[in-house]
Amino acid sequence: MQQRLSKELSKLTDNVLNLVYPRHCPICDEVMEPFCIKNGKLVKGALVHQRCNRKIKRIAGNTCVKCGKPLGGQLSEEEYCSDCKNVKHYFVRGFSAFEYRSISGSLYKYKYMGRQEYADFYAGEIADRYGRKLKSLGIDAIIPVPMYKNKEILRGYNQAEILARKISDKTGIPIYSKVITRKRNTTPMKELDSRGRRINLKRAFNISKNDVKFKCILIIDDIYTTGSTIDEIAHEFMIAGVQSSFFLTLAIGKTI
């Protein structure tokens, strides 16, 4: 009873906030109508414009069986992308929702311009596509990639944690955001090559609890490139006794 009342209160609060502070379309960033008439009833407005929704490229077709990257060109009939053929990963398997180029502008606003409401749309897409799959994997915990404390304070939020909480709400898989921390501020990954990224992340994370009892975890981040961040976190949890680590990101690049 109490849980039901809590959900109803949360829904009411969300509707009020949506009326006072209308959402923005996660693609064009224009203000969305908070409510609309559907079948003669007043219902909550859409999260994205239909015209914008058609512009997004979802992950489809043949993908790498390890990282989930779409395979194209000469690799279209292969099982692994070129990166996963040559690199030992500590994660079991990865999933992503969108091709990076089709969603890059949206991700930039989500990360750097305070558009936290975009996470509702992202999480809905992820739950529709991967919800059943995630539950079938036996995942004990959702783990958002942590930010360095001072950097998170400066930005005001951790975009991976916001997304992870929305995915947790959609799937019912519990989130644990304080189990692992980033203990030092690393060089921005976009400035480094693959080898540099891995060196950059060595000993960057720390398990903050000594009694980690998870068997299977899902690591959440916004973008997958080489997998260096995911691997370092998966490795730390493997040392702590976690048997299997999967990851899920909003976007991933495409193999040419």
TORLOMI-923029 format. One record per residue (C-alpha): residue in three letters; residue number from 1; chain; y negated, x negated, z. Coordinates in nm, 4 decimals. Example, Ala and Ser with C-alpha at 12.3 -4.5 7.8 and 13.67 -1.06 7.14 Angstrom:
<atom residu="Ala" num="1" chaine="A" c2="0.4500" c1="-1.2300" c3="0.7800"/>
<atom residu="Ser" num="2" chaine="A" c2="0.1060" c1="-1.3670" c3="0.7140"/>
***
This chain:
<atom residu="Met" num="1" chaine="A" c2="0.0000" c1="0.0000" c3="0.0000"/>
<atom residu="Gln" num="2" chaine="A" c2="-0.2420" c1="-0.2749" c3="0.0991"/>
<atom residu="Gln" num="3" chaine="A" c2="-0.1587" c1="-0.4733" c3="-0.2161"/>
<atom residu="Arg" num="4" chaine="A" c2="-0.2248" c1="-0.1671" c3="-0.4323"/>
<atom residu="Leu" num="5" chaine="A" c2="-0.5617" c1="-0.1050" c3="-0.2637"/>
<atom residu="Ser" num="6" chaine="A" c2="-0.6526" c1="-0.4701" c3="-0.3113"/>
<atom residu="Lys" num="7" chaine="A" c2="-0.5773" c1="-0.4475" c3="-0.6842"/>
<atom residu="Glu" num="8" chaine="A" c2="-0.7794" c1="-0.1270" c3="-0.7204"/>
<atom residu="Leu" num="9" chaine="A" c2="-1.0736" c1="-0.2831" c3="-0.5361"/>
<atom residu="Ser" num="10" chaine="A" c2="-1.0526" c1="-0.5914" c3="-0.7555"/>
<atom residu="Lys" num="11" chaine="A" c2="-1.0475" c1="-0.3709" c3="-1.0665"/>
<atom residu="Leu" num="12" chaine="A" c2="-1.3495" c1="-0.1727" c3="-0.9458"/>
<atom residu="Thr" num="13" chaine="A" c2="-1.5415" c1="-0.4911" c3="-0.8648"/>
<atom residu="Asp" num="14" chaine="A" c2="-1.4596" c1="-0.6325" c3="-1.2070"/>
<atom residu="Asn" num="15" chaine="A" c2="-1.5852" c1="-0.3149" c3="-1.3785"/>
<atom residu="Val" num="16" chaine="A" c2="-1.9115" c1="-0.3221" c3="-1.1847"/>
<atom residu="Leu" num="17" chaine="A" c2="-1.9696" c1="-0.6890" c3="-1.2628"/>
<atom residu="Asn" num="18" chaine="A" c2="-1.8868" c1="-0.6253" c3="-1.6271"/>
<atom residu="Leu" num="19" chaine="A" c2="-2.1548" c1="-0.3559" c3="-1.6348"/>
<atom residu="Val" num="20" chaine="A" c2="-2.4205" c1="-0.5675" c3="-1.4627"/>
<atom residu="Tyr" num="21" chaine="A" c2="-2.3248" c1="-0.8930" c3="-1.6353"/>
<atom residu="Pro" num="22" chaine="A" c2="-2.1674" c1="-0.8014" c3="-1.9716"/>
<atom residu="Arg" num="23" chaine="A" c2="-1.9017" c1="-1.0306" c3="-2.1109"/>
<atom residu="His" num="24" chaine="A" c2="-1.9527" c1="-1.2484" c3="-2.4135"/>
<atom residu="Cys" num="25" chaine="A" c2="-1.7122" c1="-1.2632" c3="-2.7056"/>
<atom residu="Pro" num="26" chaine="A" c2="-1.5098" c1="-1.5859" c3="-2.6631"/>
<atom residu="Ile" num="27" chaine="A" c2="-1.5514" c1="-1.6686" c3="-3.0316"/>
<atom residu="Cys" num="28" chaine="A" c2="-1.9077" c1="-1.5783" c3="-3.1390"/>
<atom residu="Asp" num="29" chaine="A" c2="-2.0510" c1="-1.5581" c3="-2.7831"/>
<atom residu="Glu" num="30" chaine="A" c2="-2.2334" c1="-1.2321" c3="-2.8563"/>
<atom residu="Val" num="31" chaine="A" c2="-2.2533" c1="-0.9768" c3="-2.5737"/>
<atom residu="Met" num="32" chaine="A" c2="-1.9628" c1="-0.7316" c3="-2.5681"/>
<atom residu="Glu" num="33" chaine="A" c2="-1.9942" c1="-0.3608" c3="-2.4932"/>
<atom residu="Pro" num="34" chaine="A" c2="-1.8694" c1="-0.3168" c3="-2.1334"/>
<atom residu="Phe" num="35" chaine="A" c2="-1.7162" c1="0.0242" c3="-2.2083"/>
<atom residu="Cys" num="36" chaine="A" c2="-1.6152" c1="0.2280" c3="-2.5126"/>
<atom residu="Ile" num="37" chaine="A" c2="-1.4755" c1="0.5702" c3="-2.5968"/>
<atom residu="Lys" num="38" chaine="A" c2="-1.1059" c1="0.5739" c3="-2.6857"/>
<atom residu="Asn" num="39" chaine="A" c2="-0.9108" c1="0.8955" c3="-2.7448"/>
<atom residu="Gly" num="40" chaine="A" c2="-1.1944" c1="1.0871" c3="-2.5820"/>
<atom residu="Lys" num="41" chaine="A" c2="-1.1880" c1="0.8738" c3="-2.2658"/>
<atom residu="Leu" num="42" chaine="A" c2="-1.4258" c1="0.6098" c3="-2.1322"/>
<atom residu="Val" num="43" chaine="A" c2="-1.2335" c1="0.2833" c3="-2.1147"/>
<atom residu="Lys" num="44" chaine="A" c2="-1.3100" c1="-0.0821" c3="-2.0567"/>
<atom residu="Gly" num="45" chaine="A" c2="-1.4466" c1="-0.2612" c3="-2.3612"/>
<atom residu="Ala" num="46" chaine="A" c2="-1.2555" c1="-0.5190" c3="-2.5627"/>
<atom residu="Leu" num="47" chaine="A" c2="-1.2582" c1="-0.8881" c3="-2.4696"/>
<atom residu="Val" num="48" chaine="A" c2="-1.3145" c1="-1.0090" c3="-2.8267"/>
<atom residu="His" num="49" chaine="A" c2="-1.4579" c1="-0.8674" c3="-3.1490"/>
<atom residu="Gln" num="50" chaine="A" c2="-1.1937" c1="-0.7699" c3="-3.4032"/>
<atom residu="Arg" num="51" chaine="A" c2="-1.3691" c1="-0.9712" c3="-3.6733"/>
<atom residu="Cys" num="52" chaine="A" c2="-1.3699" c1="-1.2769" c3="-3.4477"/>
<atom residu="Asn" num="53" chaine="A" c2="-1.0111" c1="-1.2287" c3="-3.3400"/>
<atom residu="Arg" num="54" chaine="A" c2="-0.9024" c1="-1.2641" c3="-3.7025"/>
<atom residu="Lys" num="55" chaine="A" c2="-1.0635" c1="-1.6090" c3="-3.7244"/>
<atom residu="Ile" num="56" chaine="A" c2="-0.8405" c1="-1.7642" c3="-3.4581"/>
<atom residu="Lys" num="57" chaine="A" c2="-0.5266" c1="-1.9489" c3="-3.5606"/>
<atom residu="Arg" num="58" chaine="A" c2="-0.2402" c1="-1.8915" c3="-3.3190"/>
<atom residu="Ile" num="59" chaine="A" c2="0.0425" c1="-2.1422" c3="-3.2960"/>
<atom residu="Ala" num="60" chaine="A" c2="0.3072" c1="-2.0314" c3="-3.5441"/>
<atom residu="Gly" num="61" chaine="A" c2="0.5765" c1="-2.1673" c3="-3.7707"/>
<atom residu="Asn" num="62" chaine="A" c2="0.7751" c1="-2.4836" c3="-3.7090"/>
<atom residu="Thr" num="63" chaine="A" c2="0.6625" c1="-2.6749" c3="-3.4012"/>
<atom residu="Cys" num="64" chaine="A" c2="0.7677" c1="-2.9940" c3="-3.2253"/>
<atom residu="Val" num="65" chaine="A" c2="1.0537" c1="-2.9100" c3="-2.9892"/>
<atom residu="Lys" num="66" chaine="A" c2="0.8979" c1="-3.1359" c3="-2.7251"/>
<atom residu="Cys" num="67" chaine="A" c2="0.5193" c1="-3.0871" c3="-2.7202"/>
<atom residu="Gly" num="68" chaine="A" c2="0.4940" c1="-2.7691" c3="-2.9279"/>
<atom residu="Lys" num="69" chaine="A" c2="0.2557" c1="-2.9196" c3="-3.1848"/>
<atom residu="Pro" num="70" chaine="A" c2="0.2619" c1="-2.7425" c3="-3.5251"/>
<atom residu="Leu" num="71" chaine="A" c2="0.4405" c1="-2.9537" c3="-3.7839"/>
<atom residu="Gly" num="72" chaine="A" c2="0.2980" c1="-2.9780" c3="-4.1325"/>
<atom residu="Gly" num="73" chaine="A" c2="0.3174" c1="-3.1981" c3="-4.4398"/>
<atom residu="Gln" num="74" chaine="A" c2="0.6105" c1="-3.4404" c3="-4.4425"/>
<atom residu="Leu" num="75" chaine="A" c2="0.7101" c1="-3.3352" c3="-4.0907"/>
<atom residu="Ser" num="76" chaine="A" c2="0.7402" c1="-2.9647" c3="-4.1703"/>
<atom residu="Glu" num="77" chaine="A" c2="1.1205" c1="-2.9766" c3="-4.1561"/>
<atom residu="Glu" num="78" chaine="A" c2="1.1454" c1="-3.2189" c3="-3.8623"/>
<atom residu="Glu" num="79" chaine="A" c2="1.2223" c1="-3.1397" c3="-3.4973"/>
<atom residu="Tyr" num="80" chaine="A" c2="0.9723" c1="-3.3808" c3="-3.3414"/>
<atom residu="Cys" num="81" chaine="A" c2="0.6138" c1="-3.4756" c3="-3.4230"/>
<atom residu="Ser" num="82" chaine="A" c2="0.5365" c1="-3.8431" c3="-3.4863"/>
<atom residu="Asp" num="83" chaine="A" c2="0.4005" c1="-3.8903" c3="-3.1330"/>
<atom residu="Cys" num="84" chaine="A" c2="0.7057" c1="-3.7493" c3="-2.9579"/>
<atom residu="Lys" num="85" chaine="A" c2="0.9374" c1="-3.9577" c3="-3.1749"/>
<atom residu="Asn" num="86" chaine="A" c2="0.7820" c1="-4.2746" c3="-3.0371"/>
<atom residu="Val" num="87" chaine="A" c2="0.6802" c1="-4.1877" c3="-2.6813"/>
<atom residu="Lys" num="88" chaine="A" c2="0.8950" c1="-4.1098" c3="-2.3792"/>
<atom residu="His" num="89" chaine="A" c2="0.7563" c1="-3.7968" c3="-2.2135"/>
<atom residu="Tyr" num="90" chaine="A" c2="0.8220" c1="-3.6909" c3="-1.8563"/>
<atom residu="Phe" num="91" chaine="A" c2="0.7767" c1="-3.3211" c3="-1.9307"/>
<atom residu="Val" num="92" chaine="A" c2="1.0601" c1="-3.1062" c3="-2.0669"/>
<atom residu="Arg" num="93" chaine="A" c2="0.8679" c1="-2.8895" c3="-2.3108"/>
<atom residu="Gly" num="94" chaine="A" c2="0.5158" c1="-2.7781" c3="-2.3921"/>
<atom residu="Phe" num="95" chaine="A" c2="0.3519" c1="-2.4606" c3="-2.5187"/>
<atom residu="Ser" num="96" chaine="A" c2="0.0053" c1="-2.3931" c3="-2.6587"/>
<atom residu="Ala" num="97" chaine="A" c2="-0.1761" c1="-2.0794" c3="-2.7680"/>
<atom residu="Phe" num="98" chaine="A" c2="-0.4169" c1="-2.1871" c3="-3.0431"/>
<atom residu="Glu" num="99" chaine="A" c2="-0.4727" c1="-2.4520" c3="-3.3064"/>
<atom residu="Tyr" num="100" chaine="A" c2="-0.7558" c1="-2.6652" c3="-3.1738"/>
<atom residu="Arg" num="101" chaine="A" c2="-0.9938" c1="-2.6534" c3="-3.4706"/>
<atom residu="Ser" num="102" chaine="A" c2="-0.9994" c1="-2.2728" c3="-3.4758"/>
<atom residu="Ile" num="103" chaine="A" c2="-1.0947" c1="-2.2458" c3="-3.1073"/>
<atom residu="Ser" num="104" chaine="A" c2="-1.2892" c1="-2.5684" c3="-3.0406"/>
<atom residu="Gly" num="105" chaine="A" c2="-1.6309" c1="-2.4002" c3="-3.0228"/>
<atom residu="Ser" num="106" chaine="A" c2="-1.5009" c1="-2.1443" c3="-2.7762"/>
<atom residu="Leu" num="107" chaine="A" c2="-1.3425" c1="-2.4143" c3="-2.5594"/>
<atom residu="Tyr" num="108" chaine="A" c2="-1.6674" c1="-2.6104" c3="-2.5495"/>
<atom residu="Lys" num="109" chaine="A" c2="-1.8590" c1="-2.3101" c3="-2.4143"/>
<atom residu="Tyr" num="110" chaine="A" c2="-1.5769" c1="-2.2358" c3="-2.1688"/>
<atom residu="Lys" num="111" chaine="A" c2="-1.5777" c1="-2.5912" c3="-2.0315"/>
<atom residu="Tyr" num="112" chaine="A" c2="-1.9435" c1="-2.6865" c3="-2.0389"/>
<atom residu="Met" num="113" chaine="A" c2="-2.1550" c1="-2.3710" c3="-2.0643"/>
<atom residu="Gly" num="114" chaine="A" c2="-2.0167" c1="-2.1629" c3="-1.7785"/>
<atom residu="Arg" num="115" chaine="A" c2="-1.8336" c1="-1.9024" c3="-1.9857"/>
<atom residu="Gln" num="116" chaine="A" c2="-1.5591" c1="-1.8565" c3="-1.7281"/>
<atom residu="Glu" num="117" chaine="A" c2="-1.5006" c1="-1.4978" c3="-1.8435"/>
<atom residu="Tyr" num="118" chaine="A" c2="-1.3347" c1="-1.6341" c3="-2.1572"/>
<atom residu="Ala" num="119" chaine="A" c2="-1.0321" c1="-1.7100" c3="-1.9386"/>
<atom residu="Asp" num="120" chaine="A" c2="-0.9428" c1="-1.3394" c3="-1.9303"/>
<atom residu="Phe" num="121" chaine="A" c2="-0.8993" c1="-1.3368" c3="-2.3068"/>
<atom residu="Tyr" num="122" chaine="A" c2="-0.7145" c1="-1.6697" c3="-2.3090"/>
<atom residu="Ala" num="123" chaine="A" c2="-0.4744" c1="-1.5642" c3="-2.0331"/>
<atom residu="Gly" num="124" chaine="A" c2="-0.4053" c1="-1.2310" c3="-2.2020"/>
<atom residu="Glu" num="125" chaine="A" c2="-0.3105" c1="-1.4095" c3="-2.5234"/>
<atom residu="Ile" num="126" chaine="A" c2="-0.0864" c1="-1.6502" c3="-2.3336"/>
<atom residu="Ala" num="127" chaine="A" c2="0.0859" c1="-1.3755" c3="-2.1335"/>
<atom residu="Asp" num="128" chaine="A" c2="0.1543" c1="-1.1705" c3="-2.4473"/>
<atom residu="Arg" num="129" chaine="A" c2="0.2971" c1="-1.4708" c3="-2.6310"/>
<atom residu="Tyr" num="130" chaine="A" c2="0.4757" c1="-1.6645" c3="-2.3588"/>
<atom residu="Gly" num="131" chaine="A" c2="0.5002" c1="-1.4392" c3="-2.0523"/>
<atom residu="Arg" num="132" chaine="A" c2="0.8712" c1="-1.3604" c3="-2.0834"/>
<atom residu="Lys" num="133" chaine="A" c2="0.9560" c1="-1.7163" c3="-2.1807"/>
<atom residu="Leu" num="134" chaine="A" c2="0.7770" c1="-1.8613" c3="-1.8792"/>
<atom residu="Lys" num="135" chaine="A" c2="0.9577" c1="-1.6284" c3="-1.6414"/>
<atom residu="Ser" num="136" chaine="A" c2="1.2940" c1="-1.7178" c3="-1.7962"/>
<atom residu="Leu" num="137" chaine="A" c2="1.2399" c1="-2.0881" c3="-1.7249"/>
<atom residu="Gly" num="138" chaine="A" c2="1.2578" c1="-2.0387" c3="-1.3476"/>
<atom residu="Ile" num="139" chaine="A" c2="0.9140" c1="-2.1844" c3="-1.2784"/>
<atom residu="Asp" num="140" chaine="A" c2="0.8311" c1="-2.2098" c3="-0.9071"/>
<atom residu="Ala" num="141" chaine="A" c2="0.4655" c1="-2.3034" c3="-0.9354"/>
<atom residu="Ile" num="142" chaine="A" c2="0.1712" c1="-2.3164" c3="-1.1708"/>
<atom residu="Ile" num="143" chaine="A" c2="-0.0183" c1="-2.6449" c3="-1.1315"/>
<atom residu="Pro" num="144" chaine="A" c2="-0.3651" c1="-2.6787" c3="-1.2900"/>
<atom residu="Val" num="145" chaine="A" c2="-0.4684" c1="-3.0296" c3="-1.3948"/>
<atom residu="Pro" num="146" chaine="A" c2="-0.7123" c1="-3.1375" c3="-1.1222"/>
<atom residu="Met" num="147" chaine="A" c2="-1.0628" c1="-3.2702" c3="-1.1809"/>
<atom residu="Tyr" num="148" chaine="A" c2="-1.2226" c1="-3.5558" c3="-0.9928"/>
<atom residu="Lys" num="149" chaine="A" c2="-1.3985" c1="-3.3939" c3="-0.6942"/>
<atom residu="Asn" num="150" chaine="A" c2="-1.7531" c1="-3.5097" c3="-0.7741"/>
<atom residu="Lys" num="151" chaine="A" c2="-1.7145" c1="-3.4095" c3="-1.1395"/>
<atom residu="Glu" num="152" chaine="A" c2="-1.5946" c1="-3.0627" c3="-1.0422"/>
<atom residu="Ile" num="153" chaine="A" c2="-1.8877" c1="-3.0185" c3="-0.8064"/>
<atom residu="Leu" num="154" chaine="A" c2="-2.1279" c1="-3.1193" c3="-1.0821"/>
<atom residu="Arg" num="155" chaine="A" c2="-1.9722" c1="-2.8785" c3="-1.3348"/>
<atom residu="Gly" num="156" chaine="A" c2="-1.9256" c1="-2.6038" c3="-1.0793"/>
<atom residu="Tyr" num="157" chaine="A" c2="-1.5641" c1="-2.5223" c3="-1.1609"/>
<atom residu="Asn" num="158" chaine="A" c2="-1.2384" c1="-2.6604" c3="-1.2952"/>
<atom residu="Gln" num="159" chaine="A" c2="-1.1638" c1="-2.4846" c3="-1.6246"/>
<atom residu="Ala" num="160" chaine="A" c2="-0.7895" c1="-2.5559" c3="-1.5937"/>
<atom residu="Glu" num="161" chaine="A" c2="-0.7788" c1="-2.3921" c3="-1.2508"/>
<atom residu="Ile" num="162" chaine="A" c2="-0.9701" c1="-2.0839" c3="-1.3681"/>
<atom residu="Leu" num="163" chaine="A" c2="-0.7208" c1="-2.0396" c3="-1.6521"/>
<atom residu="Ala" num="164" chaine="A" c2="-0.4222" c1="-2.1087" c3="-1.4254"/>
<atom residu="Arg" num="165" chaine="A" c2="-0.5312" c1="-1.8370" c3="-1.1820"/>
<atom residu="Lys" num="166" chaine="A" c2="-0.5589" c1="-1.5836" c3="-1.4630"/>
<atom residu="Ile" num="167" chaine="A" c2="-0.2150" c1="-1.6784" c3="-1.5945"/>
<atom residu="Ser" num="168" chaine="A" c2="-0.0751" c1="-1.6484" c3="-1.2420"/>
<atom residu="Asp" num="169" chaine="A" c2="-0.2211" c1="-1.2970" c3="-1.2149"/>
<atom residu="Lys" num="170" chaine="A" c2="-0.0652" c1="-1.2007" c3="-1.5484"/>
<atom residu="Thr" num="171" chaine="A" c2="0.2804" c1="-1.3496" c3="-1.4888"/>
<atom residu="Gly" num="172" chaine="A" c2="0.3236" c1="-1.3262" c3="-1.1129"/>
<atom residu="Ile" num="173" chaine="A" c2="0.4079" c1="-1.6981" c3="-1.0919"/>
<atom residu="Pro" num="174" chaine="A" c2="0.2205" c1="-1.8455" c3="-0.7916"/>
<atom residu="Ile" num="175" chaine="A" c2="-0.0503" c1="-2.1060" c3="-0.8409"/>
<atom residu="Tyr" num="176" chaine="A" c2="-0.0855" c1="-2.4178" c3="-0.6244"/>
<atom residu="Ser" num="177" chaine="A" c2="-0.4167" c1="-2.5893" c3="-0.6935"/>
<atom residu="Lys" num="178" chaine="A" c2="-0.4302" c1="-2.8284" c3="-0.3965"/>
<atom residu="Val" num="179" chaine="A" c2="-0.0908" c1="-2.9989" c3="-0.4228"/>
<atom residu="Ile" num="180" chaine="A" c2="-0.2107" c1="-3.2786" c3="-0.6512"/>
<atom residu="Thr" num="181" chaine="A" c2="-0.5559" c1="-3.4373" c3="-0.6680"/>
<atom residu="Arg" num="182" chaine="A" c2="-0.7348" c1="-3.6745" c3="-0.9037"/>
<atom residu="Lys" num="183" chaine="A" c2="-0.8235" c1="-3.9671" c3="-0.6794"/>
<atom residu="Arg" num="184" chaine="A" c2="-1.0530" c1="-4.1549" c3="-0.9162"/>
<atom residu="Asn" num="185" chaine="A" c2="-1.2913" c1="-4.0720" c3="-1.1970"/>
<atom residu="Thr" num="186" chaine="A" c2="-1.1354" c1="-4.1809" c3="-1.5250"/>
<atom residu="Thr" num="187" chaine="A" c2="-1.2984" c1="-4.2696" c3="-1.8564"/>
<atom residu="Pro" num="188" chaine="A" c2="-1.3362" c1="-3.9656" c3="-2.0874"/>
<atom residu="Met" num="189" chaine="A" c2="-1.0125" c1="-3.9447" c3="-2.2848"/>
<atom residu="Lys" num="190" chaine="A" c2="-1.1855" c1="-3.8782" c3="-2.6175"/>
<atom residu="Glu" num="191" chaine="A" c2="-1.3220" c1="-4.2336" c3="-2.6041"/>
<atom residu="Leu" num="192" chaine="A" c2="-0.9752" c1="-4.3931" c3="-2.5896"/>
<atom residu="Asp" num="193" chaine="A" c2="-0.6753" c1="-4.4411" c3="-2.8153"/>
<atom residu="Ser" num="194" chaine="A" c2="-0.3240" c1="-4.3393" c3="-2.7136"/>
<atom residu="Arg" num="195" chaine="A" c2="-0.2436" c1="-4.6631" c3="-2.5273"/>
<atom residu="Gly" num="196" chaine="A" c2="-0.5843" c1="-4.6661" c3="-2.3620"/>
<atom residu="Arg" num="197" chaine="A" c2="-0.5350" c1="-4.3119" c3="-2.2367"/>
<atom residu="Arg" num="198" chaine="A" c2="-0.2122" c1="-4.4015" c3="-2.0618"/>
<atom residu="Ile" num="199" chaine="A" c2="-0.3601" c1="-4.7103" c3="-1.8993"/>
<atom residu="Asn" num="200" chaine="A" c2="-0.6657" c1="-4.5092" c3="-1.7993"/>
<atom residu="Leu" num="201" chaine="A" c2="-0.4543" c1="-4.2558" c3="-1.6110"/>
<atom residu="Lys" num="202" chaine="A" c2="-0.2288" c1="-4.4955" c3="-1.4223"/>
<atom residu="Arg" num="203" chaine="A" c2="-0.2439" c1="-4.4095" c3="-1.0518"/>
<atom residu="Ala" num="204" chaine="A" c2="-0.5217" c1="-4.1575" c3="-1.1189"/>
<atom residu="Phe" num="205" chaine="A" c2="-0.3362" c1="-3.8717" c3="-0.9456"/>
<atom residu="Asn" num="206" chaine="A" c2="-0.1969" c1="-3.8302" c3="-0.5995"/>
<atom residu="Ile" num="207" chaine="A" c2="0.0422" c1="-3.5747" c3="-0.4511"/>
<atom residu="Ser" num="208" chaine="A" c2="-0.1538" c1="-3.4527" c3="-0.1494"/>
<atom residu="Lys" num="209" chaine="A" c2="0.1435" c1="-3.2948" c3="0.0290"/>
<atom residu="Asn" num="210" chaine="A" c2="0.4563" c1="-3.4761" c3="0.1391"/>
<atom residu="Asp" num="211" chaine="A" c2="0.6803" c1="-3.1688" c3="0.1429"/>
<atom residu="Val" num="212" chaine="A" c2="0.6752" c1="-3.0619" c3="-0.2217"/>
<atom residu="Lys" num="213" chaine="A" c2="0.9803" c1="-2.8395" c3="-0.2652"/>
<atom residu="Phe" num="214" chaine="A" c2="0.9316" c1="-2.7116" c3="-0.6178"/>
<atom residu="Lys" num="215" chaine="A" c2="1.2190" c1="-2.7460" c3="-0.8626"/>
<atom residu="Cys" num="216" chaine="A" c2="1.0334" c1="-2.6429" c3="-1.1768"/>
<atom residu="Ile" num="217" chaine="A" c2="0.6582" c1="-2.6440" c3="-1.2426"/>
<atom residu="Leu" num="218" chaine="A" c2="0.4176" c1="-2.5402" c3="-1.5192"/>
<atom residu="Ile" num="219" chaine="A" c2="0.1192" c1="-2.7722" c3="-1.5670"/>
<atom residu="Ile" num="220" chaine="A" c2="-0.1920" c1="-2.6025" c3="-1.7078"/>
<atom residu="Asp" num="221" chaine="A" c2="-0.4668" c1="-2.7774" c3="-1.9058"/>
<atom residu="Asp" num="222" chaine="A" c2="-0.7150" c1="-2.6816" c3="-2.1766"/>
<atom residu="Ile" num="223" chaine="A" c2="-0.6219" c1="-2.9225" c3="-2.4591"/>
<atom residu="Tyr" num="224" chaine="A" c2="-0.3143" c1="-3.1278" c3="-2.5511"/>
<atom residu="Thr" num="225" chaine="A" c2="-0.3680" c1="-3.4440" c3="-2.7561"/>
<atom residu="Thr" num="226" chaine="A" c2="-0.1287" c1="-3.7305" c3="-2.6764"/>
<atom residu="Gly" num="227" chaine="A" c2="0.0153" c1="-3.5868" c3="-2.3556"/>
<atom residu="Ser" num="228" chaine="A" c2="-0.1012" c1="-3.8758" c3="-2.1366"/>
<atom residu="Thr" num="229" chaine="A" c2="-0.2492" c1="-3.6536" c3="-1.8647"/>
<atom residu="Ile" num="230" chaine="A" c2="0.0489" c1="-3.4176" c3="-1.8582"/>
<atom residu="Asp" num="231" chaine="A" c2="0.2917" c1="-3.7098" c3="-1.8453"/>
<atom residu="Glu" num="232" chaine="A" c2="0.1172" c1="-3.8803" c3="-1.5540"/>
<atom residu="Ile" num="233" chaine="A" c2="0.1185" c1="-3.5611" c3="-1.3509"/>
<atom residu="Ala" num="234" chaine="A" c2="0.4791" c1="-3.4792" c3="-1.4441"/>
<atom residu="His" num="235" chaine="A" c2="0.5784" c1="-3.8318" c3="-1.3416"/>
<atom residu="Glu" num="236" chaine="A" c2="0.4138" c1="-3.7942" c3="-1.0007"/>
<atom residu="Phe" num="237" chaine="A" c2="0.5972" c1="-3.4686" c3="-0.9403"/>
<atom residu="Met" num="238" chaine="A" c2="0.9257" c1="-3.6200" c3="-1.0587"/>
<atom residu="Ile" num="239" chaine="A" c2="0.8871" c1="-3.8930" c3="-0.7950"/>
<atom residu="Ala" num="240" chaine="A" c2="0.8214" c1="-3.6156" c3="-0.5398"/>
<atom residu="Gly" num="241" chaine="A" c2="1.1512" c1="-3.4486" c3="-0.6316"/>
<atom residu="Val" num="242" chaine="A" c2="1.0559" c1="-3.1901" c3="-0.8939"/>
<atom residu="Gln" num="243" chaine="A" c2="1.3414" c1="-3.1550" c3="-1.1429"/>
<atom residu="Ser" num="244" chaine="A" c2="1.1602" c1="-3.0082" c3="-1.4444"/>
<atom residu="Ser" num="245" chaine="A" c2="0.7987" c1="-3.0004" c3="-1.5621"/>
<atom residu="Phe" num="246" chaine="A" c2="0.6718" c1="-2.7834" c3="-1.8454"/>
<atom residu="Phe" num="247" chaine="A" c2="0.3148" c1="-2.7572" c3="-1.9657"/>
<atom residu="Leu" num="248" chaine="A" c2="0.0935" c1="-2.4967" c3="-2.1249"/>
<atom residu="Thr" num="249" chaine="A" c2="-0.2451" c1="-2.5562" c3="-2.2853"/>
<atom residu="Leu" num="250" chaine="A" c2="-0.4966" c1="-2.3383" c3="-2.4600"/>
<atom residu="Ala" num="251" chaine="A" c2="-0.5166" c1="-2.5565" c3="-2.7688"/>
<atom residu="Ile" num="252" chaine="A" c2="-0.3291" c1="-2.8321" c3="-2.9468"/>
<atom residu="Gly" num="253" chaine="A" c2="-0.3922" c1="-3.0374" c3="-3.2584"/>
<atom residu="Lys" num="254" chaine="A" c2="-0.1918" c1="-3.0037" c3="-3.5775"/>
<atom residu="Thr" num="255" chaine="A" c2="0.0252" c1="-3.2767" c3="-3.7263"/>
<atom residu="Ile" num="256" chaine="A" c2="-0.0759" c1="-3.3464" c3="-4.0860"/>
***
